[in-house]
Amino acid sequence: MIAQLAAGLPGIEMIPADRLGVRAEAKEAFAFAVLAYEAYHDRTNNLPSATGARHAAFSEAGEWLAAGEARAQSKLRAKKRR
């Protein structure tokens, strides 16, 4: 797969995850941690051009929310915490 990516993205160096400190068997867990981090910080965690989604969205507790709706819910949670 790396060779196919390299062929399709000339000029971009492909770096194995372990060179960045992520063990091969932990790549999926690491990827989901990044998605969770982005959602926690109210940032979209999908890429419509890659996923085919109609708009940027957040995945929160297994439910997809439009970016504006997710931000509104996040603000309500923040007010409740105060």
GROMACS elastic network, one bead per residue, 0.5 to 0.9 nm:
[ bonds ]
;  ai    aj funct       b0    kb
    1     4     6  0.50942   500
    1     5     6  0.62426   500
    1     6     6  0.85774   500
    2     5     6  0.50916   500
    2     6     6  0.60600   500
    2     7     6  0.85423   500
    2    14     6  0.70171   500
    2    15     6  0.89886   500
    2    16     6  0.87166   500
    3     6     6  0.50350   500
    3     7     6  0.61048   500
    3     8     6  0.86069   500
    3    14     6  0.86712   500
    4     7     6  0.50769   500
    4     8     6  0.61900   500
    4     9     6  0.85643   500
    5     8     6  0.50861   500
    5     9     6  0.59859   500
    5    10     6  0.86213   500
    5    14     6  0.79128   500
    6     9     6  0.50967   500
    6    10     6  0.60196   500
    6    11     6  0.81415   500
    6    12     6  0.70419   500
    6    13     6  0.72967   500
    6    14     6  0.64494   500
    7    10     6  0.58887   500
    9    12     6  0.58331   500
    9    13     6  0.85220   500
   10    13     6  0.81223   500
   15    18     6  0.83704   500
   15    19     6  0.67961   500
   15    20     6  0.78767   500
   16    19     6  0.55953   500
   16    20     6  0.72834   500
   16    22     6  0.87781   500
   16    24     6  0.83653   500
   17    20     6  0.52414   500
   17    21     6  0.65996   500
   17    22     6  0.52109   500
   17    23     6  0.65865   500
   17    24     6  0.64689   500
   17    27     6  0.73322   500
   18    24     6  0.62367   500
   19    22     6  0.72881   500
   19    23     6  0.85858   500
   20    23     6  0.86127   500
   22    25     6  0.83499   500
   22    26     6  0.64606   500
   22    27     6  0.64299   500
   22    30     6  0.75862   500
   23    26     6  0.52764   500
   23    27     6  0.65961   500
   24    27     6  0.55090   500
   24    28     6  0.86305   500
   25    28     6  0.75463   500
   25    29     6  0.84855   500
   26    29     6  0.53696   500
   26    30     6  0.60455   500
   26    31     6  0.86429   500
   27    30     6  0.50409   500
   27    31     6  0.61133   500
   27    32     6  0.87312   500
   28    31     6  0.50525   500
   28    32     6  0.63198   500
   28    33     6  0.85875   500
   29    32     6  0.52135   500
   29    33     6  0.61679   500
   29    34     6  0.87372   500
   30    34     6  0.63233   500
   30    35     6  0.87900   500
   31    34     6  0.51456   500
   31    35     6  0.64136   500
   31    36     6  0.87473   500
   32    36     6  0.61258   500
   32    37     6  0.85044   500
   33    36     6  0.50447   500
   33    37     6  0.60620   500
   33    38     6  0.86170   500
   34    37     6  0.50250   500
   34    38     6  0.62203   500
   34    39     6  0.86584   500
   34    45     6  0.85332   500
   35    38     6  0.52109   500
   35    39     6  0.62475   500
   35    40     6  0.86159   500
   35    44     6  0.86636   500
   35    45     6  0.55299   500
   35    46     6  0.81454   500
   35    59     6  0.82945   500
   36    39     6  0.50813   500
   36    40     6  0.60163   500
   36    41     6  0.85838   500
   36    45     6  0.79599   500
   36    59     6  0.82957   500
   36    60     6  0.83075   500
   37    40     6  0.50986   500
   37    41     6  0.62928   500
   37    42     6  0.87697   500
   37    43     6  0.86484   500
   37    45     6  0.88440   500
   38    41     6  0.51883   500
   38    42     6  0.63738   500
   38    43     6  0.51009   500
   38    44     6  0.66195   500
   38    45     6  0.58741   500
   38    58     6  0.85883   500
   39    42     6  0.50172   500
   39    43     6  0.54489   500
   39    44     6  0.63667   500
   39    45     6  0.61551   500
   39    58     6  0.60629   500
   39    59     6  0.68211   500
   39    60     6  0.69094   500
   39    70     6  0.89868   500
   40    43     6  0.75160   500
   40    60     6  0.86475   500
   40    74     6  0.87992   500
   41    44     6  0.89072   500
   42    45     6  0.88514   500
   42    58     6  0.78112   500
   42    67     6  0.83852   500
   42    70     6  0.73390   500
   42    71     6  0.62455   500
   42    74     6  0.71137   500
   43    57     6  0.85012   500
   43    58     6  0.72032   500
   43    67     6  0.79404   500
   43    71     6  0.85438   500
   44    47     6  0.80774   500
   44    56     6  0.59890   500
   44    57     6  0.52345   500
   44    59     6  0.80693   500
   44    66     6  0.87965   500
   44    67     6  0.64501   500
   44    70     6  0.89724   500
   45    56     6  0.76636   500
   45    57     6  0.65788   500
   45    58     6  0.54965   500
   45    59     6  0.68983   500
   46    49     6  0.89688   500
   46    50     6  0.81665   500
   46    51     6  0.72204   500
   46    53     6  0.82714   500
   46    55     6  0.89284   500
   46    56     6  0.62026   500
   46    57     6  0.62522   500
   46    58     6  0.70154   500
   46    59     6  0.81704   500
   47    50     6  0.54026   500
   47    51     6  0.60120   500
   47    52     6  0.81538   500
   47    53     6  0.76641   500
   47    55     6  0.84331   500
   47    56     6  0.65453   500
   47    57     6  0.84607   500
   48    51     6  0.50512   500
   48    52     6  0.52661   500
   48    54     6  0.63588   500
   48    55     6  0.58903   500
   48    56     6  0.58893   500
   48    57     6  0.84502   500
   49    52     6  0.57817   500
   49    53     6  0.72667   500
   49    54     6  0.87332   500
   50    53     6  0.80126   500
   51    54     6  0.89373   500
   52    55     6  0.86704   500
   53    56     6  0.71563   500
   53    57     6  0.83801   500
   55    66     6  0.73077   500
   55    67     6  0.81225   500
   56    65     6  0.89362   500
   56    66     6  0.66928   500
   56    67     6  0.61105   500
   57    64     6  0.64116   500
   57    65     6  0.55310   500
   57    68     6  0.84383   500
   57    69     6  0.89726   500
   57    70     6  0.78873   500
   58    63     6  0.80799   500
   58    64     6  0.56435   500
   58    65     6  0.52920   500
   58    66     6  0.64717   500
   58    67     6  0.60934   500
   58    70     6  0.65555   500
   59    62     6  0.59479   500
   59    63     6  0.54765   500
   59    65     6  0.63755   500
   59    70     6  0.88253   500
   60    63     6  0.52258   500
   60    64     6  0.63178   500
   60    65     6  0.72973   500
   60    70     6  0.82460   500
   61    64     6  0.83875   500
   64    70     6  0.87824   500
   65    68     6  0.80839   500
   65    69     6  0.61281   500
   65    70     6  0.56175   500
   66    69     6  0.52971   500
   66    70     6  0.61385   500
   66    71     6  0.86755   500
   67    70     6  0.52242   500
   67    71     6  0.62647   500
   67    72     6  0.87534   500
   68    71     6  0.51988   500
   68    72     6  0.62930   500
   68    73     6  0.87578   500
   69    72     6  0.51457   500
   69    73     6  0.62951   500
   69    74     6  0.86106   500
   70    73     6  0.51200   500
   70    74     6  0.60862   500
   70    75     6  0.86757   500
   71    75     6  0.62243   500
   71    76     6  0.86957   500
   72    75     6  0.52089   500
   72    76     6  0.63994   500
   72    77     6  0.88271   500
   73    76     6  0.50838   500
   73    77     6  0.62987   500
   73    78     6  0.86818   500
   74    77     6  0.51230   500
   74    78     6  0.62233   500
   74    79     6  0.87379   500
   75    78     6  0.50307   500
   75    79     6  0.62830   500
   75    80     6  0.87373   500
   76    79     6  0.51743   500
   76    80     6  0.63556   500
   76    81     6  0.88331   500
   77    80     6  0.50982   500
   77    81     6  0.63628   500
   78    81     6  0.51853   500
   78    82     6  0.67066   500
   79    82     6  0.53886   500
